[in-house]
Amino acid sequence: MSKKYFFAITNIGNEKLLKTEMEFRYPSWKFAYSRPGFLTYVGPENDDFPTELMMARVWGESKGKVKEFPKNFKGFFLKLDESWDWPTTYVIKQSQINLGSQPLMVLVAPDEVWQGELVPQAYSLGTVGEVGLSEDFQAPSRAYLKMLEAAKAFALDLKAADKVLELGSAPGGITTYLLNQQLEVWGVDKAEMDASVLANKKYHHLNNSLEKLTEREYPKDVAWVVSDINLPFKVVMKHLTPHIQKLTKLKGAVITAKIEKPTQLKEVLKIKHELGVKFKAKVLIKHLPSHRQETALLLLFK
Ligand SMILES: C[S@@+](CC[C@H](N)C(=O)[O-])C[C@H]1O[C@@H](n2cnc3c(N)ncnc32)[C@H](O)[C@@H]1O
């Protein structure tokens, strides 16, 4: 029987989690090869390629290791480490990004190039391989980048004056991104917020925990819920769901799910499914370049 090959790119350090996810979600695909941040699989010719992965940024058909760099290759070029140089003197032209599969060259190590067909998702970021959005930013934490990337990847319709309920807001990286977009934020955290956030009149601090939070503490017309709490996802959702259920003006929720153990992958998928049913909402899941062992869930109430 003939076979086909698949590749997936993840953030370095998450290879084990991606392997586990592939094992239980796409068992007909067998692990073939890996380099830090890059995994390949082999599967039966008549199987579809995996369509959704929690622990990969981008993926597609693998066409194998390149022995000689093709002279007239047209497509995308992706380096797993920005500091590496392409082992070629050919001019590298980046193509326009469209949906649908497109040729790709991946530099998986300084001297190792793989060729494939990239399958960008509707919510892939605008850069091939999704190199983080490294815009200059001033914020109390790098979580600013998580929110920036989630806003771009999920094309969030954040409008000035939209009200946000933010859980786990300290020290204020995400808050800073939201305030920069002119949103008004109610932040819940017992830890200390950065002075720059506290000085902003559009920021209201709730010195509380998610577990003890009551709906009287924030406005009824909250448009967005953002959660970035370092507790197991199951615990966060247990306490967050009753709040979400009562917010009738909610446009969407962005919730980070920290995944430290392979068993939590199944748990997150199960909750993702249950949320979709309970809220009749579209639920998307995305591993972002700035994430470590995390993925972001977006619930869109439409
Ligand atoms: C990853 S940090 C958040 C970073 C923050 N979003 C930012 O942008 O700077 C996780 C935060 O969750 C908070 N946290 C942990 N348990 C919590 C709970 N039960 N309720 C509310 N916040 C909690 C912690 O105090 C911590 O500040």
The ligand as a Tripos MOL2 file, in Angstrom:
@<TRIPOS>MOLECULE
LIG
   27    29     1     0     0
SMALL
NO_CHARGES

@<TRIPOS>ATOM
      1 C1          0.2340   33.8890   33.5420 C.3       1 LIG1
      2 S1         -0.1220   35.0020   34.8330 S.3       1 LIG1
      3 C2         -1.0650   36.1990   34.0190 C.3       1 LIG1
      4 C3         -0.2840   37.1620   33.1820 C.3       1 LIG1
      5 C4         -1.1600   38.3160   32.7810 C.3       1 LIG1
      6 N1         -2.3020   37.8650   31.9860 N.3       1 LIG1
      7 C5         -0.4280   39.3640   32.0150 C.2       1 LIG1
      8 O1         -0.8400   39.6630   30.9090 O.co2     1 LIG1
      9 O2          0.5430   39.9230   32.5370 O.co2     1 LIG1
     10 C6         -1.3490   34.1590   35.7290 C.3       1 LIG1
     11 C7         -2.0710   35.0000   36.7510 C.3       1 LIG1
     12 O3         -3.2010   34.2600   37.2370 O.3       1 LIG1
     13 C8         -3.4050   34.6730   38.5740 C.3       1 LIG1
     14 N2         -4.2700   33.7050   39.2550 N.ar      1 LIG1
     15 C9         -3.9350   32.4670   39.7160 C.ar      1 LIG1
     16 N3         -5.0000   31.8820   40.2880 N.ar      1 LIG1
     17 C10        -6.0290   32.7540   40.1810 C.ar      1 LIG1
     18 C11        -7.4130   32.7230   40.5570 C.ar      1 LIG1
     19 N4         -7.8960   31.6680   41.1900 N.pl3     1 LIG1
     20 N5         -8.1850   33.7940   40.2920 N.ar      1 LIG1
     21 C12        -7.6650   34.8740   39.6500 C.ar      1 LIG1
     22 N6         -6.3600   34.9600   39.2470 N.ar      1 LIG1
     23 C13        -5.5680   33.9150   39.5120 C.ar      1 LIG1
     24 C14        -2.0140   34.7910   39.1500 C.3       1 LIG1
     25 O4         -2.0050   35.6220   40.3140 O.3       1 LIG1
     26 C15        -1.2350   35.3700   37.9730 C.3       1 LIG1
     27 O5         -1.1320   36.7720   38.0840 O.3       1 LIG1
@<TRIPOS>BOND
     1     1     2 1
     2     2     3 1
     3     2    10 1
     4     3     4 1
     5     4     5 1
     6     5     6 1
     7     5     7 1
     8     7     8 2
     9     7     9 1
    10    10    11 1
    11    11    12 1
    12    11    26 1
    13    12    13 1
    14    13    14 1
    15    13    24 1
    16    14    15 ar
    17    14    23 ar
    18    15    16 ar
    19    16    17 ar
    20    17    18 ar
    21    17    23 ar
    22    18    19 1
    23    18    20 ar
    24    20    21 ar
    25    21    22 ar
    26    22    23 ar
    27    24    25 1
    28    24    26 1
    29    26    27 1
@<TRIPOS>SUBSTRUCTURE
     1 LIG1         1 GROUP 0 **** ****
